[in-house]
Amino acid sequence: MSRNKKIVITSGDPAGCGPLITLEAIRQFGNKNVELIVVGDRKIFQRFPAYQSLKARARFIDLNTPGIKNISPGRVSSLSGKASLDYLKQALEIIKKDKIKRLVTAPLSKEAVQSIKKKFSGHTEYLQDHFRAAQVEMMMVSKQLKVVLLTRHTVLRKAGALINSKDVAKTLELVYTSLKQQFKIKKPRIVLASFNPHAGVDTFLEKEEKEIVSGISKFKGKTYGPYPADSLFTKDNLKLYDCVISTYHDQAMIPFKLLSMKDGINLTLGLPVIRTSPAHGPAFDLIRQDKKPFSSSMLEAIKLAVQLTN
């Protein structure tokens, strides 16, 4: 049977959960029309018995990283940081060479990568720089909700100052386009959360909310809010909207992980390729304790990459 879709998968930090959840996701993934190309180190995969029976289900690219067999499971190191960044670089070369449009990234450790690349702030920003994308957004996706972060990995005291009407309007445009084109939602319903406590559409509006309102006025599509986040994320209210735009990281991620920890996906909007990843980190604590991490989020990331069109 010919395989009409290809996905490149990076196996994440070799000391973390990435290699194991990648293997588990491959085991559970049943679409034979999709070719999975996995970038990592064979010596790491060989630590897991499942690898031997799964070698035929995917094309494994072995980088044969010097010294990789000496990496301690569950421990941050510069070698694991270098390896996980090398996996990503190799994956991007394969994508360019073979004109592949789908990338799934297993979790890496920012701390480990920063030990060899100080300015590294995450997959999202690295991929934006690599593809020279004018704008990218981080959309968290699950069966329960979709959330986009207006500001991402920045300290809270600086987040408010980063909110401006121009960026709000640009984010609305990109999210609206994604919901229509990638998720096939004919009339997307987007709601925005307020930055400050109890700030509503016309109540307790501070500087940040005024910037949000101004940004909404520049956008031609239908939007709702800004509404107070403490009531916005109830299950009944979430049924009313297709996507929530939150103002800062934890405002989005706390409710998202409470509702969608095991099936949550991180989707990067604005790239020329579809990029997804599980909505969790490398789980060093579980690996150190020799506990098996769940692989459902990694599996859902692969499924969503197949489902979406760019």
C-alpha positions as CSV (number, residue, x, y, z in Angstrom):
1,M,0.0,0.0,0.0
2,S,1.4,3.4,-1.0
3,R,1.9,5.9,1.8
4,N,0.5,9.3,0.8
5,K,1.5,11.3,3.9
6,K,4.9,11.5,5.7
7,I,5.6,12.8,9.2
8,V,9.0,13.5,10.6
9,I,9.2,12.9,14.4
10,T,11.9,14.1,16.7
11,S,12.4,11.9,19.7
12,G,13.1,14.7,22.2
13,D,15.5,14.7,25.0
14,P,17.1,11.3,25.1
15,A,17.2,11.4,28.9
16,G,13.5,12.2,29.1
17,C,10.2,10.5,28.2
18,G,10.4,11.4,24.5
19,P,12.0,8.2,23.1
20,L,9.6,6.0,25.1
21,I,6.4,7.9,24.3
22,T,7.5,8.0,20.6
23,L,7.7,4.2,20.6
24,E,4.4,3.8,22.4
25,A,2.7,6.2,20.0
26,I,4.0,4.3,17.0
27,R,2.8,1.1,18.5
28,Q,-0.8,2.5,18.9
29,F,-0.8,4.5,15.6
30,G,-2.7,2.4,13.1
31,N,-2.8,4.5,9.9
32,K,-0.8,2.5,7.3
33,N,-1.1,5.3,4.8
34,V,1.3,7.4,6.8
35,E,5.0,7.0,6.8
36,L,6.6,7.9,10.1
37,I,10.3,9.1,10.0
38,V,11.8,9.1,13.5
39,V,15.0,11.0,14.3
40,G,16.9,10.0,17.4
41,D,19.6,7.6,18.6
42,R,19.3,3.9,18.2
43,K,21.3,3.3,21.4
44,I,18.6,5.2,23.3
45,F,15.7,3.4,21.6
46,Q,17.4,0.0,22.3
47,R,16.9,0.6,26.1
48,F,13.2,-0.2,25.5
49,P,12.1,-3.7,24.6
50,A,9.3,-2.4,22.3
51,Y,11.9,-1.0,19.9
52,Q,12.7,-4.4,18.4
53,S,9.1,-5.1,17.4
54,L,8.5,-1.6,16.1
55,K,11.5,-1.1,13.9
56,A,9.5,-2.1,10.8
57,R,6.6,0.3,11.5
58,A,8.7,3.5,11.0
59,R,11.9,4.7,9.4
60,F,14.4,5.4,12.2
61,I,17.2,7.9,11.5
62,D,20.1,7.1,13.8
63,L,22.3,10.1,14.5
64,N,24.7,7.9,16.5
65,T,25.6,10.7,18.9
66,P,29.0,10.2,20.5
67,G,28.7,9.2,24.2
68,I,24.9,9.0,24.1
69,K,24.8,5.6,25.7
70,N,26.3,7.1,28.9
71,I,23.4,9.6,29.4
72,S,21.7,9.1,32.7
73,P,17.9,8.7,32.5
74,G,16.0,11.6,34.0
75,R,19.0,13.9,34.3
76,V,19.6,17.2,32.6
77,S,22.9,17.4,30.7
78,S,24.5,19.4,28.0
79,L,24.9,16.2,25.9
80,S,21.2,15.5,26.0
81,G,20.5,19.1,25.1
82,K,22.9,19.0,22.2
83,A,21.4,15.7,21.0
84,S,17.8,16.9,21.2
85,L,18.7,20.0,19.2
86,D,20.6,17.9,16.7
87,Y,17.5,15.7,16.2
88,L,15.5,18.8,15.4
89,K,18.1,20.2,13.0
90,Q,18.2,16.8,11.2
91,A,14.4,16.6,11.0
92,L,14.3,20.1,9.4
93,E,16.9,19.0,6.8
94,I,14.8,16.0,6.0
95,I,11.7,18.2,5.7
96,K,13.4,20.5,3.3
97,K,15.1,17.8,1.2
98,D,11.9,15.6,0.9
99,K,9.4,18.5,0.9
100,I,7.6,17.0,3.9
101,K,4.8,19.2,5.4
102,R,4.4,17.6,8.9
103,L,6.6,17.7,12.0
104,V,5.9,16.2,15.4
105,T,8.3,17.0,18.2
106,A,8.7,15.0,21.4
107,P,9.5,17.1,24.5
108,L,12.9,18.4,25.0
109,S,14.4,20.2,28.1
110,K,14.9,23.9,27.6
111,E,17.4,23.9,30.4
112,A,19.5,21.2,28.7
113,V,19.4,23.0,25.3
114,Q,20.3,26.3,26.9
115,S,23.4,24.8,28.3
116,I,24.8,24.7,24.8
117,K,22.6,27.4,23.1
118,K,21.9,30.2,25.7
119,K,19.2,32.1,23.7
120,F,17.1,29.0,23.0
121,S,13.6,29.6,24.3
122,G,11.6,26.7,22.9
123,H,10.6,24.8,19.8
124,T,8.1,27.6,18.7
125,E,10.6,30.4,18.6
126,Y,13.3,28.2,17.1
127,L,11.0,27.1,14.3
128,Q,9.9,30.7,13.6
129,D,13.5,31.7,13.2
130,H,14.3,28.7,11.0
131,F,11.4,29.2,8.6
132,R,11.7,33.0,8.9
133,A,8.0,33.2,9.7
134,A,6.6,36.7,10.2
135,Q,4.3,35.6,13.0
136,V,3.7,32.4,14.9
137,E,1.2,31.5,17.6
138,M,1.0,28.6,20.1
139,M,-2.4,26.9,20.0
140,M,-3.2,24.3,22.6
141,V,-5.6,21.8,21.2
142,S,-7.7,19.0,22.7
143,K,-11.2,17.6,22.4
144,Q,-12.3,19.9,25.2
145,L,-11.0,23.3,24.0
146,K,-8.5,25.3,21.9
147,V,-6.5,28.0,23.6
148,V,-4.0,30.5,22.0
149,L,-1.4,32.4,24.1
150,L,-1.2,36.1,23.3
151,T,2.1,36.2,25.2
152,R,4.1,33.1,25.7
153,H,7.2,32.3,27.8
154,T,7.8,35.6,29.5
155,V,7.8,36.5,33.2
156,L,4.4,37.7,34.4
157,R,5.5,41.2,35.4
158,K,6.4,41.9,31.8
159,A,3.4,40.2,30.1
160,G,1.0,43.1,30.5
161,A,3.4,45.5,28.7
162,L,3.6,43.1,25.7
163,I,-0.2,43.4,25.1
164,N,-0.9,45.8,22.3
165,S,-3.8,46.3,19.9
166,K,-1.7,45.6,16.8
167,D,-0.6,42.2,18.0
168,V,-4.1,41.4,19.2
169,A,-5.5,42.1,15.7
170,K,-2.7,40.0,14.1
171,T,-3.3,37.1,16.4
172,L,-7.0,37.2,15.7
173,E,-6.4,37.1,12.0
174,L,-4.0,34.1,12.2
175,V,-6.3,32.2,14.6
176,Y,-9.4,32.9,12.5
177,T,-7.6,31.7,9.4
178,S,-6.4,28.5,11.1
179,L,-9.8,27.6,12.5
180,K,-11.3,28.0,9.0
181,Q,-8.7,26.5,6.9
182,Q,-7.0,23.8,9.1
183,F,-10.0,22.9,11.3
184,K,-12.7,23.5,8.7
185,I,-14.8,25.6,11.0
186,K,-17.0,27.7,8.8
187,K,-17.8,30.5,11.2
188,P,-15.2,30.5,14.0
189,R,-16.2,31.9,17.4
190,I,-13.2,33.4,19.1
191,V,-13.3,34.8,22.7
192,L,-10.7,36.8,24.4
193,A,-9.8,36.7,28.1
194,S,-9.1,39.8,30.2
195,F,-5.7,40.3,31.7
196,N,-6.8,41.8,35.0
197,P,-9.2,40.3,37.6
198,H,-12.9,40.9,37.1
199,A,-12.3,43.0,34.0
200,G,-15.2,42.5,31.5
201,V,-16.5,43.9,28.3
202,D,-17.2,47.3,29.8
203,T,-16.2,46.9,33.5
204,F,-12.9,47.5,35.3
205,L,-11.1,47.9,32.0
206,E,-7.4,48.7,32.6
207,K,-4.7,49.5,30.1
208,E,-4.4,45.9,29.0
209,E,-8.1,45.4,28.3
210,K,-8.2,48.7,26.4
211,E,-5.5,47.4,24.1
212,I,-7.5,44.2,23.6
213,V,-10.7,46.1,22.8
214,S,-8.7,48.3,20.4
215,G,-7.3,45.2,18.7
216,I,-10.7,43.7,18.4
217,S,-11.9,46.8,16.6
218,K,-9.2,46.3,13.9
219,F,-10.4,42.8,13.2
220,K,-13.3,42.2,10.8
221,G,-14.4,38.8,12.1
222,K,-16.8,38.0,14.9
223,T,-15.2,37.9,18.4
224,Y,-16.4,37.9,22.0
225,G,-15.0,39.5,25.1
226,P,-12.7,40.3,26.7
227,Y,-14.3,38.4,29.6
228,P,-12.9,37.5,33.1
229,A,-10.8,34.4,32.8
230,D,-12.0,32.9,36.1
231,S,-15.5,32.3,34.7
232,L,-14.5,31.9,31.0
233,F,-12.9,28.5,31.5
234,T,-16.0,26.8,32.9
235,K,-17.1,23.8,30.8
236,D,-20.5,25.4,30.0
237,N,-18.9,28.6,28.7
238,L,-16.3,26.8,26.7
239,K,-19.0,25.1,24.7
240,L,-20.0,28.6,23.3
241,Y,-16.6,29.2,21.6
242,D,-14.2,27.5,19.2
243,C,-11.1,29.1,20.6
244,V,-10.0,31.1,23.6
245,I,-7.2,33.7,23.3
246,S,-5.5,34.1,26.7
247,T,-3.2,36.9,27.7
248,Y,-0.4,35.0,29.4
249,H,1.0,31.5,29.8
250,D,-0.5,30.2,33.0
251,Q,-3.9,31.8,32.4
252,A,-4.1,29.4,29.5
253,M,-2.1,26.4,30.6
254,I,-3.6,25.8,34.1
255,P,-7.1,25.3,32.9
256,F,-5.9,23.5,29.7
257,K,-3.9,21.0,31.6
258,L,-6.6,20.4,34.2
259,L,-9.1,19.6,31.4
260,S,-6.8,18.1,28.8
261,M,-3.6,16.8,30.3
262,K,-3.6,13.4,28.7
263,D,-4.8,14.4,25.2
264,G,-3.5,17.9,24.9
265,I,-1.5,19.0,21.9
266,N,0.7,22.0,21.1
267,L,0.1,23.3,17.5
268,T,2.2,26.1,16.1
269,L,0.3,28.4,13.8
270,G,2.0,30.5,11.1
271,L,4.6,28.0,9.9
272,P,4.8,26.6,6.3
273,V,4.6,23.1,7.8
274,I,2.2,21.6,10.3
275,R,4.0,21.2,13.6
276,T,2.5,19.5,16.7
277,S,3.8,18.2,20.0
278,P,2.5,16.7,23.2
279,A,1.4,19.3,25.8
280,H,3.9,18.3,28.4
281,G,7.6,18.3,29.1
282,P,10.3,15.6,29.3
283,A,9.0,14.2,32.6
284,F,12.4,13.7,34.1
285,D,10.9,12.9,37.5
286,L,9.0,9.9,36.2
287,I,12.0,8.6,34.2
288,R,14.2,8.9,37.3
289,Q,11.7,6.8,39.2
290,D,11.4,4.3,36.4
291,K,7.7,5.1,36.1
292,K,6.0,4.8,32.7
293,P,4.8,8.1,31.3
294,F,1.5,8.3,29.4
295,S,1.9,8.4,25.6
296,S,-1.6,9.5,24.7
297,S,-0.7,13.1,24.1
298,M,2.1,12.1,21.7
299,L,-0.3,9.8,19.9
300,E,-2.8,12.6,19.6
301,A,-0.1,15.0,18.3
302,I,0.6,12.5,15.4
303,K,-3.1,12.1,14.7
304,L,-3.7,15.8,14.5
305,A,-0.7,16.3,12.2
306,V,-2.3,13.8,9.8
307,Q,-5.7,15.4,10.1
308,L,-4.8,19.0,9.5
309,T,-4.0,20.6,6.1
310,N,-1.8,23.7,5.7
